[in-house]
């Protein structure tokens, strides 16, 4: 049985966090970022974070640990299909 019942939730705090995240995403979407260094491949870093952060989600959908850029692409396709995106 969930313990987060409506009377225990902090709606004001949740609203403030949602607004902060909205502003952050909008700022990032309109920002101009520096070009990465020539020859730099972010794949190993992306794989490390993706596998650690989404490990439970991967297990839920029967997705093996991602080990390559092709695996990242496959994960995106599977999750988009699973969530109708």
C-alpha atoms as one frame of an Amber mdcrd trajectory, in Angstrom:
protein
   0.000   0.000   0.000   1.491   3.382  -0.992   2.326   5.775   1.829   2.223
   8.917  -0.356  -1.434   9.710   0.064  -2.805  13.034  -1.283  -2.852  14.733
   2.113   0.845  13.929   2.645   2.096  15.264  -0.699   3.779  18.659  -0.909
   2.069  20.044  -4.011   3.755  23.444  -3.738   7.211  21.836  -3.719   6.289
  19.514  -6.616   5.042  22.510  -8.609   8.257  24.433  -7.927  10.381  21.453
  -9.033   8.295  20.996 -12.186   8.667  24.696 -13.030  12.420  24.546 -12.401
  12.768  21.533 -14.706  10.655  23.192 -17.396  12.860  26.299 -17.267  16.011
  24.181 -17.309  14.876  22.201 -20.361  13.814  25.351 -22.191  17.153  27.008
 -21.411  19.096  23.998 -22.641  16.959  23.772 -25.782  17.752  27.359 -26.721
  21.418  27.368 -25.631  24.353  27.183 -27.992  26.849  24.663 -26.709  30.512
  24.500 -27.615  31.507  21.968 -30.230  33.143  18.870 -28.810  36.789  18.205
 -29.444  37.521  16.617 -32.815  37.691  12.857 -32.468  35.928  12.831 -29.094
  33.445   9.975 -28.797  30.926  10.360 -25.942  29.653   6.788 -26.364  31.545
   5.235 -23.394  30.250   7.923 -21.027  26.706   7.629 -22.385  26.814   3.836
 -22.010  28.052   4.043 -18.426  25.315   6.449 -17.340  22.586   4.806 -19.392
  23.308   1.346 -17.979  23.525   2.553 -14.384  20.504   4.871 -14.427  18.159
   2.721 -16.514  19.151  -0.774 -15.341  15.760  -1.434 -13.691  13.905  -0.170
 -16.765  16.063  -2.355 -19.014  15.231  -5.427 -16.904  11.519  -4.564 -16.958
  11.530  -4.535 -20.767  13.999  -7.415 -21.255  16.652  -5.111 -22.699  20.251
  -6.309 -22.239  22.992  -3.961 -21.037  23.939  -1.522 -23.793  27.513  -1.988
 -25.057  27.679   0.086 -28.249  26.171   3.040 -30.117  23.978   0.558 -32.011
  22.707  -0.766 -28.664  21.823   2.785 -27.591  19.839   3.232 -30.809  18.060
  -0.094 -30.203  17.153   0.908 -26.629  15.662   4.182 -27.851  13.565   2.401
 -30.472  12.304  -0.207 -27.966  11.429   2.332 -25.283   9.741   4.667 -27.755
   7.584   1.746 -28.880   6.881   0.601 -25.339   5.706   4.051 -24.268   4.061
   5.138 -27.507   6.486   7.956 -28.223
